[in-house]
Amino acid sequence: MSKITAFHIHDVRFPTSLTGDGTDAMNTDCDYSSAYVALKTDSDLVGYGMTFTIGRGNDIVCAAIKEVANRLIGKDTESLFADMGKTWDYMMADPQLRWIGPEKGVIHIASGAVNNALWDMYARSRKKPLWKLIVDFTPEELVRSAAFRYISDAITKEEALAMLKEKEAGKKDREAKVTQLGYPAYVTSAGWLGYSDEKVARLTKEAVAAGFNHFKMKVGADQADDLRRGKLIRSIIDDPQYLPPGTKPRDPSSEELRGKNAGPTGAVLMIDSNQVWDVPQAIDYVTGLKEIKPWFIEEPTAPDDILGHAAIRKALKPHGIGVATGEHAHNRMVFKQLLQAEAIDVVQIDSCRLAGVSEVISVLLMAAKFGVPVCPHAGGVGLCEYVIHLSLIDYIAISGTMERNVLEFVDHLHEHFITPCSINSHGRYNVPTNPNEGYSIEMKEASIAEYEWPNGSYWAGVRQTKA
């Protein structure tokens, strides 16, 4: 029996603003950052977790993580693991910390870092990757692991249990299938707003050659410029000469591409404005981009505006353009309302915006009930490492489908993790198989020493150079 005895927190920031990585219409100056925590026990068992920010303010999140993690000191790990839904409720129940949310903002993403660390510890204790730990749960155990408060008007525990039992028989076959094929991915790395046309073209060609067939570009700064960049990307992804040798074009009318505005090679383009518009602006702007035939517009307006998203979706539907959001959806209640209002075509969970795995499971269950595909956000340090586990849980144990789903991949900063994610030759995520990797988020000590703010060797060197 182990007890949680301590925690270590690190403010780790990478200078991605120097290369334009992560730039979009709203976020023009991004230093991808990790508010990182290691939960320690009186044994060798450790749990690692983090949440993601883009630089300034990461120290504020670290301070909040300290307050949340304090609630776990002295707790017996097996008692926590026995009912992770109840544990999540306990973590969220401090009335004074809840006051500065509730269940949103800094305190919520800090709670996510700690909950993720606890799930990582649980998986490591069972010598399984996180996804495998959870898909091996019985339906009852999985329901018991989720956060159900405030969503019973959208899905009850009884409904969730019935859904999971229905999918139970096919779990082993789905696990074998995804292990063989990999999980479908899409690439954003070619479409950052701060990149030159030459860099966009080069990276798009590289992505096609690597087997990707779903591509996302950032929009929202200038409509004419976005249309030009979209045509540039389309000219490459729709041209069969750029396909990998021996690869045939996919059928744009196939079931997996239905409604995605796929081009002649079966390639799909998505666009993302990162909340930059009011509702009428979003409708007018995206309508002006219909020539490049995007599958969806992501985050077209404020992430809390459920009715605004619904209005945008209704207006764009005649043009065959869908709406996706979720990267900045505070909590499961926002997703509940988006689904109830029929405001989105795609659910985009974020492994760090929601308060950890237990809340993510709740959103996956709701999305499956409403029949809306889940395509997680992963544009940020550590997010790709995290979300492959969540998509595997969704496919194998909850929704039972990955045919229309795609998981974001950005090729940045994976080298800083002990067990980084990887992509196969068909543009799909490989399934994590290391029994000791947990939630795959353990960061290399050398990376922490170099990039910890403000006294890591990199940042100390920057100050010395400026001086």
Disulfide bonds with the S-S distance in Angstrom:
none
